[in-house]
Amino acid sequence: MKVPFLVIGGGLSGLAAAIRFARFNPEVLILEKHSRIGGLNSYFYRNNRIFETGLHAITNYAEADNRKAPLNRLLRQLKFSRDQLDIHQQICSEIVFKGAESLLFSNDFQLIKDEIASKFPRSSDAFGRLVTFLDSFDPFRIAPFRSARQFLADILPDRLLADMLLCPLMYYGSSIEDDMDLSQFAIMFRSIFQEGMFRPGDPIKTLLDRLLEHYRDLGGSIRTGAEVREILHDGRKVHGVVLASGETIDCGAILSTIGLDETFALLQRPPLSSDAIRLGFVETIYQLQAASCPTLPSDRTIIFFNNAGSFHYRRPTQPVDFSSGVICLPWNFAGLRATTSKEVRSTHLASYDQWRAIAADRRAYLALKTQTAERSRMVLEDIIGGFGEAIVFQDTFTPLTIERYTAKKEGAIYGNPQKIKDGDLGYDNLFLAGTDQGFLGIIGSMLSGVSMVNQHILNKF
């Protein structure tokens, strides 16, 4: 079998790349290792209902008339209808640090500006200068690492404010301990604070199904359960792949969306950096009987919190660091249909090595998952109020769960700390897209796939 263009990975970046190519040439094939598409943003069935993996919210909200916005540029590139997203904006989100006043933000950027002016008055002018700088800064230009934390320390007189701004951006997009690249900070700042968040009205499965249908209507093909074992190459040119089944597929070009080191492994090359610290997370989904938890907040969508004396974003020495994290209340998006059940989702930093060591004893591993869910619930209840008695089902993902179902090395959802911004892996017809290109979030990862096709693939066919 031979195809002009082959995409490794059926996540959102791979889907977007394949759709973009199929608009001009239907001879494109997606190879997905698992039985279900979506990658980090997929779904599963438990307790007679569907649960989402990964998705808290989609960043980069934009009104339909803002043609330059990433969301609308993406939709034009894919020829995908905005109506099919069924957009519901966040109500309001919050950054909560123990012992400090919280900061509110929404899809109206003026809200956080007013919050800072009121609660951090001596940093108000400096924050304005920060925004002015970011508005003129090109985060996509190839440049050496520049510390966002140091940049904020130089421009903002309040360290607490700097930490509060970093907390959501790190939890939603940093692969680096206690810091992030200034370019990544600029992208995430715009995505979360200046543009904002939304979600589709239906589960992520519906969006994935619509994208897949659109792709197939354009003539593209996909194979699930098709794990790539090796990328075949001669010097700087790749010419095909070998599947785990032993089948060989020849191709003219490849776009890999599975990660940098993961792609190098298929090329029989060593990792770019074997000692890089990868950040893992645990997430627990609590399914609640809606009528049993009337006191939970109805005006908060996502809460980013820190209960420690100072904010640290690093791999913990214990299995889980409960001192900070994310609380997602997925029913608190404007205009969603009322349901008989609700969800609360918690996210904390976790140690892959600790969980892997414990997993040698299956019973101990399962017991720790239960303990983690209970401990996390108690942390959350101090912030949003009690909901324990309303729980009808709960499930906890560890870094090992994420590694198993997404093939992300060490379950690190944000991938390798070292990013390849131009997608160039040193081959004439093999390129990288997705997380390790440095584009994060659903819109970012999809634009990553589209941009790599536009820059490197379309001109080859």
N, C-alpha and C positions, 0 to 999 in steps of 0.2 A: 504494500500500500504506500502511496505517496501523496502528500498534500503540499501546496505552496507554503502555508503558514500553519504553525502548530503552537498552541498555547498550553503551557503546563500549569495546571491549577484552575479549578472552577469556582474560585471566590469572586467577589465583586470586581476586583481589578481585572481578572482574567475574562470575566463575562463582558465587561465594558470594552476591553481591547478587541475581543473577538467580534463583538457587534460592530464596532467601528470598521474593522477590516471587511466584514461581510457586506457592508453597505456598498463596497466597490468590487469585491470578489468573494463569492460564496464558498470558495474552496478553503475553508478554515476549519480546524479541528481542535476542540478543547479536550484535554485529557485530565480527568479528575480521579484522584486516588480513592476517594470514598464513594459511598453509594448515594450521597446527597450533596448537592451543590451549596455554595454559600461560604465555605471556609470558616473564617472567624465569625461571620454573621449568618448563622444557619438556625436550625430549629430541631426539636426532638419532641416526642410524645411521651407523656407520663400522666398517670392519674386521670385518664380519659380526656386530656386536653393538650393543646400545643404550647410549648414553651420556646422562647427565643434564646439563642446563645449570642453573647456579645453585645447585641444592640441595647443601649440605654436610650440614645437619641441620635438623630442625624444632625451633624453640624452644618454650617454654611447656609442657613436659611436666607432666602432672598425673595422679594416681591417679584411678580412675573415681569414687570416692566424694566427691571434692572438687568439689562442685557449683558453687562460685563461681569456679573456675579458668577462665581464658580458653578453654582447649581444650574443656572440657566445656560451657561456655556456647555456644560456637560450634556444637558438634555438636547441641545441643538446638535452636538456632535453625534449623539446616538440616534437622533430622530425619534426620541421617546417622549410621549405626551406627559406634560406636567400633571394633568388630571389623574394619570395612572398612579401618581405618588400618594394621592389622597392626603394632602398635607394638613397636619395639626400642630400648631406652634406650642412651645412650652408656655406654661402659665407664668412661672417665676422660679428662678433657682437661687441658691444661697451658698455662701462660703462661711462656715462656722468654725471659729478657732476658740478653744476654751479660754475663758478669762478676757475675751475681747469682743467688741461689737461685731456682729456679722455684716457681711456685704451681700446685698441683693443684686441680681442682674437678670435681664430678660432679653428678648429680641429687640428691645428698644435700648440702644447704647447709652442714651441719655440717663437711664436709671443708674447704671454703675458710676457714671460721672458725678451724678448728684450724691450718691452714697459716699463716694470718696471725698467730695467737697465738704460733706457734713461730718463724717467720722474721722477723716484724716486731713483736716484743713491745711496743715503745713505742707502736705504733699500734693495739693490740688493743682497748683501751677506746674509742678514737676510732672504730674501725670499727663497734663495737657501737652507738655513738651515730648513726653514719651509717645503719645499718640501721633503727634506731628512727625516725629522721626519714623515711626513704623509705617505711616501712610506713604512715605517717600522711599522706603527701604525695599530693595529687591531680594526677597528671600530665596529665589530660585537661581540666583547667580552662584556659580561654583566658587566656594571660598573655604579657607581653613576654619576649623572649629573656633567659635567665639562664645564665651560663657554668658548665657542669659542672666544667670544669677549675679555675676559680677557687673554686668551692664546695668541691671536694676539697682544694685547697691550704689553705683556711681551716680544714678540719676534721681532716685527716690530717697528722701531723708528718713522715711519710716521703713525699717526692715520688716516689721510685721506686715505692712501693706504689700511689700515685695513677695513675702512668703504666701500671703493670701491670694495674690494674683497667680503665683506659680502653681499652687496646689491643683486647681482644675486642669491647667494646661499639662502638667506632668502626668496626672492620673489618666488623662485622655490622649497622651501622645508622646511621652518621653521614654526613650530606651536607655537613658543615661542616669546613673546614680546622682541624686542631689543636684542635678543641673539639667540643662538642655541647650542645644545649639541655638544661638540667637536667631538664625533663620527659621528653625522649627518653632521657636517661641513666637516669631512674627506671624507665621502661618496659623498657629493655634490661637493666638490672641484675636486675630481677625475672625477665625472660624467660630469661636465660642462667644467672645465678648462683643465684637462689632457686628457680626452677622446673626449668630444665635442658633437655636436648636429647634428641631421639629421631629415628628415621627409620622409614619403612615398610619392610617386608621386601622388597617388589618395587620395581622402578624407578618413578619419578614418573609414568610413562605410565599405570601401573595405577591410581594414585590419580586422575589426571585422567580416565581412562575411566570410573571409578566415579562420579565427580562428574557427568560429562556424562550418563551413563545415568540417574542420579537426576533430573537436571534435565529430561531429555526425558520421563521417566516422569511428571513433574508437569505436562507439557504445554508446556514452554518450547521455544523455537526458537533456533537458532544458524546464522549464515552465516559461513563462513571465506572468505578471499580477498575480503573485502568492506571495502575501505579507505574510510574516511570522508574526503571532501575538504572539506566545509563543514558547519557547523551553522547552520541557518536560524533567524533570530530577528527579532522586532520589539520593540524596547525591552527590557524585562525578561523577555520571554516567548519561549522557544524553541518551534518547532513542527515541526521535522523536520531531516533531514540529506540531503545530496547525496553520493552515492558517487562514487568515482573513475570508475566506469563511466558516470556521468551519471544514474543512477537516483535518484529522490527517494523518501524514506520519511518519511511524516508520523508524529508521535508526540505523546503527551500529556506526557511527561517524559523526561529523559535523565540518566543517571549516566555520567560519563566516568571511566575508570580509567587513562587513557593518560598522565597527567601534567598539571601546571598550564600551563606554557608551550605544550605540545603541544595542549592544549584551547583556549587563547587563540588559537593559530594558526588553528584551525578556525572560530573566531568572527570572524576577520579583525581581531583585536586584537593590539597589540604585547605582547612578553613583560613579565611583572611586573617583572623586573629583568634588564636585558640584560647587565650586567657581573658577574653572579653566577658564582663559580667552581664548576664542577661537577667532582666527583671520579670518575675512571675507574679501571679495574682491568684487569690481564691475568690470565688463569687458564690453567694448563696441566694437562691430564689425561694422566697416564702410565698406560698399561695394561701390567700386568706378568704374567709367567708365575709363578704363585703358588709353584710348587716351586723356583723359582730365587732366591727372596728370603726365606729362612727367618729371617734375622736382623732384619728390620724389626719395630718394636714391635708387640706384640699387646695391649698394655694402655693404649694412647693412641688416642683417637678423633680429636680435633682439637688442634693445637698452634698457638698464637699466639706469634710470635717477634719479637724486635727485636735486631739485631746492632750497632746504632749506639750511640754514647756517650749519646745521649738519644733519646727516642721522638718522631718527627715523623710526623704524619698530614696530608699535604698533596699537592697536585699537584706531581709532580717536574719538574725542569727538563730531565731526560733522558726518553727514552721509557718507562723503567721504573725504579722505585726498589726495588732488591733488598735494602735494609737491613732491611726488616721485612715481615711478611706472615702468611699462614695456610697451614698444612699440614693437609689433611684425609685421613684414612685410613678410607675408607667401609666397610671390612669390619669395623672394630672397634666394632661395635654389638652388644650382648648378644643372643645367640640366633640370629644370622643363619646361613643355610645356608652350608656350606663350598663354595667354587667353585674352578675350576682357574685363574682369573685374579683379580688384585687391581688396585686403582687407588690411585694417589697423586695428590692434587690440590694444586696450589700457587696462591696468590693474592698479587699485589703491586699496589701503587698504580702508575698509569700516566698518561701525558699524552696526552689526546685530540689536542691540536694537533700534537704531535710525530709521532704515528702517522699522522695525516691528511696531513701534509706528506710523509712517507716513502711513503705509499700512491700518490702520483703515479707512482712507479716500481714496477710490480707485482713485478718480480724482487727489488728491494731490500726491499720490504715482506715478501715471503715469506722472504727470507734473515734478516731481523730477527726474524721469528717463530721460526725455527729457533734462532737465537742466544739468544733469550730463554728458550726451553725448556731449552737446555743450561746457560745461566747459572743459571737457577732450580734445575735439578736439582742443581748443585754446592752451592748454598746449602742446599738441603734435606738433602743427604747429610751435611753437617757436623752436622746435628741428629739425623737418624733413622737414619743409616747408608747404605751403598751399595745402589743398586738399578739403576744404569745398564745393567748387562749383562742384566737381566731384562726390559727394556722391549721390548715387541712392537709397540706403537703409541703415538703421542702426538699431541695436538692442542692448539693454543693459540688462545684467544680474546683479541682486543684490544678496546679501546673501540669501534673501527669495526665489529667483528663484532657486538657487543651492540647498537649503534645500528641496524645493518642488520636484525637479526632481532627486535628488540623495539620499534623506533622510539623508544627513549629518547634524548632529545636529548643529543648528545655521548657516548652510551653510558654515561651516569651512572646506575648501577643504583639509587642512593638519591635520584635526582631533584634537584629544586630545593632549595637550602638554605632557602628560605622556604616554610614549610608553612601550609596552610589547614586548621586543626584541625577546624573545624566544617563543612568541605566547601562552604561558601557562596561562590559565585563572583559574587554580585550579580544572580542571575536567579531568577525565581519557580519555575522548574521544571527547572533544570539544576544538578547538584551534582557534586562531585569526591569520588572515593574512591581508596584505594590509597596508593602511596608518597608523593605530594605532599600527602596529608592528614596524613602523619606517622606512619602505622601501618606498621611494617616487620616483615619476617619473614613466613613463610607464615601462621601463625595471626593475626598482626596485620593483614596485608593482607586476609584473608578477613573478619575482624571489622569492618574498615573498611567493606567493601562492605555487610555486614549492617546495621551501625549507620546508614549513610546511608539505606538503604531504610526502616528502622524510623522514623528521625527525620523524613525529608522526603518519602518517596514513598508509603508505604502509606496515609497519611491523605488522599491526593489521589484515591484510586480506591475 
